[in-house]
Amino acid sequence: MIKKVAVIGGGPAGLCAVHQALKTQSEDYGFECVGFEGKSELGGVWSDSPGEHLESATVAAQLAKLPDPTLARDPRTIFYDNSPLINPVDGSIQLKTLSGTGIKKPLRISRRQSLRDGVCFAKKTGIYSDFVSNTPKAMMNFENSSAGSSKSEIYPLVDLPSIKETFSEFINKNQLQSHYRMNTSVEYLDKFGPTKYVIAAKKSDPTTDYDEWYLESFDAVIIANGHFLIPYVPFYMSQPKDGELASQTIHDFNKKFPGVFVHLRDIDSWYHNVLPQLHIGSQHRRLVIVGKSFSCMDVLKRIKCLQDNGPYEIIISTNQTPEPDERNPFKWFDEWLLHTNRVIVKPLIQEFDSSTKDPRIKFVDGSQYKVDYVLFATGYLYSFPFVSPHLLEGCKIYTTADPRNNDQRPSNISRVTGLYLHTFSIAEPTLTFSGISSNANFQSFEISAKSIVGAFTKFNKLFQKQKPVDFPYFDSVWSQILPSIKEQLMWSQNRFLQAGNSGAFHYYYPLPLLLENWLEPSKRIFPDGEEVEFPSNWRELGQDGFKRLQNLFQNVMESGSPY
């Protein structure tokens, strides 16, 4: 039976999974959840507070320390930098030193500095002052949540204090923190034998100068490390077809001109430490934003004041020419880019020139510019560097290649393969994922959480009743809970045909597609009596929310008013 389950991650996806599992605790078919969170606070990306940890290591500063820039193309290299688990001879994982350890008998190892401290486990998460969601408040509530329900001047959107209030209420009301081991990261996950998963965990008490390492076994795993673990920096982490030279020059450029590169994960520090200084003097300033996503819109709103207070120039570098599309809820932004004289739209960067006194970049159209800052609004990678490559390969769980890259490396538009309903490993139903498809609403986390808990509890019920003998896979039981392997693969194939081989595979727009193609098949697995409720006026909320975003952007860009 499934009696002990590891939940990796204390963001919204992991919290929803633990909350749902707690409902089964009093039943014979329930199971214990052990949550692992590497930081000192729950909430994932929402755990950060604007204005705090401003001197934390940045992504660009950590990448500049790499002895070879091509090492950045494998997130595992960054994750395991200076790890005591790595065999220095062949780079393999060695768990022998942890033999005989456990949570009550850990092995103490002097704390080591690592590249990942400013990449995978940075205290900054991309949250900043005056943050406004791109999703209506009613779509960012946990189950039965009431926090921040009153209307505000940005309704139906929601500000950061209200989001943090929602998290605080949900965590405290359900006593979720007591089910998490804080400051404890999962360093390695593998399946030992046919039924047990083994985790190597590391507890880093900030009041000590050592870490406590130990091994622990589980019957099932919920991976909820989110989509914000590895910031994606193109040219470092992949080689775009039109930017081959850039990948060879970005590292020298980054080392020679520290502070010029900023991934939006570190934008709060940049807003506090750099942005106020740009108003001083009359020097011409040029900022390059790489990518034209929603994050790019947010940055433009914040730095618009630069153009109003001096000779500033903003360039947007993108490999996607602005083309207004009716299927895109942000088509108005493409329309704005086509007609505005406030920004210059350029193609991909071809070269980062570090041979001159001042930082200069060259675009694939041949144009060259001296630049002051390059802001990477390029998102994040789906990545599970702590999971054994053998386990991922055995389950065919890969992050797909981006065909736009020469080296076929993944990018921020990649998807995850090998999953049914974005949640269950098709090969190993006890290996599950929550948060792969977030769809910009918290109900998405509930869909995966209820599916996982429903499947595990139904397995335990049937196991108790039928006492199956087809050890170790118990297909006789799983076949009564999940569709056949063939049907699961057909679901994945149909989704592929609908959405293509990109990150769009995991997202549904408009909402009726989610309700029909993801929620409906998932409900068959939910625990008895459980539902996922979307607001009855979701259509109006969505339309009003997108219109509010458009108005906020245009008001700032035209008048300087925040609302």
N, C-alpha and C positions, 0 to 999 in steps of 0.2 A: 504494500500500500504506500501511497504518497503521504508521508507524515511530516517531513521537514523540507521546506522550500526556501531557497535563497532568493532574495530580491536585490538586484544590483542597481543601486541608484535611488536617491531620495528626492528626485524631482516630482512633478505632477504625475507622471506615468507610474513610478514606483509607489508613490503614496496611494494612488487609486487602487493598485493591486493589493497592498497591505490592508487597506480599509475594507476591501471586498472580502479578503480572506478572513478577517476578524469576525465576520458575520457567521462563519461556520465553526468557530472555536468550541461552542457548546455541544456540537453534534459529533456522533461517533465517526462520521465520515470527514470531519474537518482536518485541518493540518496547521502546523506551526509555520509562521513566516519569520525569517531572520533578514532584516534589512541591513544593507551595507551602504554607507555614505562617506565618501572620502573627505568631505569638508566638515566644518564645525556647525553648519546650519542646514536644515532641510529646505527644499524649495527649488533646487536645481538652478536654472538660469535666473530665477527670481530671488535667489538668496542674497544677491549682492545689494548694496546700498550706495546710491550715487554719492560721490564725494569721499568715499572711504577707500582705503588700500590704493591710493593714487600712485604710490611708488613701487607697486608690484611689478615684477618682471613682465615685459611685454612679449608678444609672439615674435616680433621682428628681432628683438634683442636676443632671444633664445636661439632663433634660427641662425643668427650671426655667429654663434659659438660653434656651429657644426664644422668639423674638420673637412668634410666633403659635402657640398650642398645637395648632392643626389641622395644622401641619406634621408632627407626630408620626404622623399617619395614613398617611404614605407612608414606609416604611423607607429608600427611596432618598434622601429628603431628609436624613435623619440620616447616612446612609452617605457622601454627597457633600458634607456641610457643610465649607466652606472648602477644597474640593479644587481643585488647579490644573487639573484636567481639565474643570472646568465653565466654560462660556462665560458671563461675567457679564451679557451682554445678554439672551440667550434661555434660559439654563439648560441648553443642549445640551452633549453631550460633545464635546470637541475634542481630537483626537489629533495634530494637525499639529505641535505643539511637540515630540512624541516621534519625529518622522520621522527615520530614520537611526540611531536608538538600538538597542542590543542589550545583552545581559548583560555583554559585555566593553566596551561603549561607552555607559554610562548617562548620563542627564542629571541633574545634581545640583541639587536645589531645596531651599531652606531649609525646615526642618521647620515645619509649621503645626499648631497646636492645633485640635482638632475635637470636635464633640459626640459623635462615634462612639467617641472614645477611652474613654469610660466606658460605652458601650452595646454596640457591636459587638465591640470589641477590648479589653474590660476584662480585667485580670489575675484578678479574682475570677470564679468560675464556679459558685457555689452549693454547693461542697463545704465541709464543716465537720467539726469534731472529733466523734468517736464516730459517724461516718456508718456506717449499715448498709444494705446493698443491699436492694432489694425483689425480687431475683431470685436463685435458687440459684447458688452458686459455679460449679457445673458448666456453667451456662448463660452464664457470663461469662468463659470461657476462650477464648483464640485457638487456632488450629489447632495441635495437638500440644503445647499448653501444659501445664506441670507445676507452675507456681509456686503456692504457697499451697494445696496439695492436701490438707493434713492437716485433720482435723476440729477444730472449735472449739466453744466454748460457745454460739455462735449458729448452728451448722450447721443446715440446709444453706445459710444465708445467709453473707455474707462482709463483712468490714470494709474500710475504706479502705486501710490498709497492704497488705493482701493484693491488692487490686485494682491498686494502684500497682506492686507487685512483679510482677504478671502483665504489665503494660505494659512495665516495664523489661526483663524477660526476653525478651519478644517483639521489642522494638526492638533490643536488643543482640545477641541470637542471630542475627538476620537482617540486621544492619547497615543498618537502615532509615533511620537519620538521614543516612547518606551520600547518600541519594537525595532528600533534602529541602533546599530553600532556606529556612533559618530566618529569622525576622523579615522575611519577604517576603510581602506580601499581594497578592492579585489585585484590581486596581482596576477593571478593565473586561474584559469578554469579549464578543466578537462573531464572526460568521462573515464573513470577507472573501472574496468569490468563492465558487464552488461547493464547494470542498474544504478550504479552510484556515480554522482558527480563529486569531484574533489576541488575545493577552492583553497588557494593560498592567499591568505589575507594579511594585511599589514595595518597595525594601529599606530598612528603617529600622534602621541600626546604632545601638544605644543609646549607643555611645561617641562618636558624632558629633552635630552639630546640623543635619545635612541628610539628605535622603532621596535614594536613587538610583532613578530611574524609567527604564523601558525597555520596548520592545515585543518580543514573541516569538511566532512562529507554531507551530501544532501541527496534527497530522492528526486528533486526537480529544481529547475532554475527559471527565474523570470529576469531577463536582461532588460533593464530600463535605464541604461546609461545615457539615453537621450540622443539628440542630434546636434549637440553643441559641445562635444568633447574635443574634437580636433578642428581648429580653424583652418579653412582652406585658403592657401596663398598660392595662386597660380605662378608658374615659372619655377618656384621652389618645389611644389608638390606634383607638378605635371609639366609637360612640355607642349604647349599649344602649337598646332601645325604652322600657324603664321608667326609664331614667336620663338622659334628654335634658338635664335641667338640670345634672346632675353634670358633663357634659362641658364645660359653659360655666364651671363654677366651680372645677374641679380645679386649673387652672393658677395662679389667684390664691391658692388655698389652699396649694399646694406652695411658692410663692414666699414667702408670709407665714410659714409654719410649716416651715422647713427641718428635715429629719431625721425628720418624722412619717411620711412615706411610705417604705416599704422593700419593694423587690421581692426575692423569695427568692434571686435571683441574688447579692444582697449580704448574705445572712443571716449569713455567717461574721463579717463586720465588726460586724453588729448584736449577735451573740452575745458578741463580745469587748468591744466598746466601750459597749454600752448595757445589756444584760441584767444584768451584775453590779451596776450602779448602781440598778436598780429595787428592790433589797432595802433600800436606805438610806432611813430615815425611815418614817413611817406613812401617807404620802399615798396616797389611793385612786388606783389605776391602771386604765385600761381599754384593752384591746388589741382591735383588729378584724382578723380574718383574712378576706381576700376569697378565696373559693373553698374547696371541701372535698375537694380531691384528696389523693393520697398525701402530697404535701408538707405539706398542712395537718395530717395526722396526725403527721408528724415534728416540726412546730413545736409542736404541743400537748404532745408528750412533753417537749420541752426547756423550755417555759415553765410546765409544771405546777407546778414548785417555787414559782412566784410566788404561786399560790393558797394554798400551804401556809405562806407566810411573810409574809402581809399581806393587806390588803383589795384583791384584784385581781379583775377581771372580764374575761372573754373572750367576744367576740361573733364568730360566724361568719356572714359575709354570702354568700349563694349564691342563684342563680336556679333551683337544682335542689333542690326539697324532698326531705329524706331519705326515700327509699323503698327498703327492702331488696329486692333483686332477686337471684334465684337465679343469674342469668347473670353477676353481678358478684362477682369473687373478694373484694372488700372490702365485701360486704353487711353484715358485722358492724359496720363503722364507722357505716353509716347506722342500724343498730339501736341502737348506742351513743348516737348523737346524739338519737334519739327519746326515750331514757329517762334521759339524764344531766341532772344539775343543775349540772354544772361549766361548761357553756357555754350561751350564748343563741344560738339560730339565728334570723337575720334575713334578709329578702329583699334585693334590690339596694339599693345606695346611690342616693339621688335627688339629694342636694345636699351639697357640701362648703362649709360656711359659714365664710368668712374675714372676716365683718363684726364678729366679737366678739373679745374679748381672747384667749380660749382656743379651740383648734380644736374645732369641732363638726361632726357629720355628721347628715344626715337620711335615713331609709330610706323606701322607697316606701309602707310601711304607715303613714307619718305620725310614727313615733317619732323622737326626737332624742336624741343623746348627745354629751357632751363626751368626746373621745378623746385618748389619749396617743400611740398608734402605730397605723398602718394597714399591715398586712403583706399584700402581694399574692402569694398563692400561685396565680398565674394562668398559669403556664407561659410558652411561647414561641411565636413565629410561624415557620411555614415561610417562608423568604424568601431570595431570590437577588438582592440589590440591585445586585451587580456585573455581572450579565448584561444585555446590551443588551435594552431593551424590545422592539425590533424582532425579535430572535431569539426571545424568549419568546413574543411574539404569533404569529410565524410558525409556531412549534411547538405553539401552543395550550397552553403550560405556564403555568397560572395557579394562584394560591392562592385557593381558593373563598371566596365571601362567607359570612358567618355570618348566617342569616336572623333571628337574635335581635337584630341591630343595625339601628337606624334607617337608618344610612348605608351598609348592606350591605358594610361593611369586613370583612376576614378577622379571625379570632380564633385562640385556641389550639386550637379544635376544627376548624379548616379542614383541607382536604386539598390535594394537588397534582394537577392534571389533566395529561393529555397523555402519560402514561407507560405503557409495557407492563411488567408484572411489577414495578412501582414503580421501574424501573431505566432502561429505554431510552426516549428520546424517540421516539414513534411516527413523527414526521415526519422526524427526523434520527438515525439509529441510531448515529452517532458522537458524539452528545451524550448522555451517560449520567449517572446519579445513583446514589450509594451512600449508604445511611443514611436514605433517606426512610422506609422501613419498618424500624425497629430492633427492634420487637416485644419490647423489654426483654431481648434476649439477643444475644450476640456472634455466634452462628451466622447471624443475619440479615445481618450485614455480609459474612460469607463467601458467602452466597447471591448477593448482588449482585456481589461482587468476582469470583467464579468465572464468573458469567454474562457479565460484561463482558469479562473476559480470554478466555473461551472464544469469544465472538462475534468479538472482534478477531483472535485467532490463526486462527480458521477462515476469516475473510475473507482474511487474508494467504495462507494455504495455497491456497485456491481461486483467488485472484488470480494467484499464481505459476503454478498449473497450467493455468488456463483462459485467462488473458490477455484479460479481457473488454474490449469496445470501447464499451460503453454509458456512456461518460463523460458527466456527472460523478457520476451517482448509483449506478451499478453495481448496479441492481436485479436483474440476472441472478445476481449473487453473493449479495446479501443475502437474496434469496428462498430460497436454499438453507440459510440459517442461522436466520433469524427467520420466524415465520408471516407470512402476507400482512397488509397493512394492515387489511383487513376483519376478519381473525381477531384481530388485536391489539386493534382497537376493540371487538370482541365480548367479549374477555376483560375489558376495562375496563368495559363495560356490565354484564356478569354480576357483576363485583365490586361495582359500584354497587348492583345489585339486592340483593346479599347484605348489604352493610354500610351503605348509605346515603351521603348526600352530606356526610360529615364526616370527621374524623381517623380514625374507626374503619375507613375504607377501607383504611388502611395497616397495620392491626393485626389479628392473628389470635388469638382465644381461644375455645376451648382449643387446645392445640398441634396436635392432629390436623388442624385446619383449615389451619394453616400448611403442614404436611407435604403435604397433598393439593392445596391450591389455589395454593400459591406454590412450594414446593420442587420438586414433581414436574414442572411445566412448565419450571422453570428448569434442571433437570438435563439437559434435552435440549440445552442450549446449553453446558454445562460443558465444559472441556477434557477430553480422553479420560483416563479413569482417576480423575478428581477426584470427590470426594464431600463432603457436609457432614454430619458425624456429630453427632447429638444423643445424650445419655446414654440408655442403654437403660432406666434407671429414672426417666425424665423425669416420669412421672405421679406417682410417689411423691415425687420431689423438689419438684414443684410444690405438691402438697397439704401437704407438710411445711413448705415455705417460707411459704405463706400462713398456716398455723397458727402458725408461729414469729412472723411479723409481728403477728398478733393477740395472741399471748401477750406479746410485748415491749410493745405498746401498753397492754394492760390491766394488766400488772404495774407499769408506770410510773404510770399514772393512778390505780391503786388503792393501791399501796404505796410508790411512789417508787423502787423498785428498778429498775436499768437492764436487768436480764435476768430 
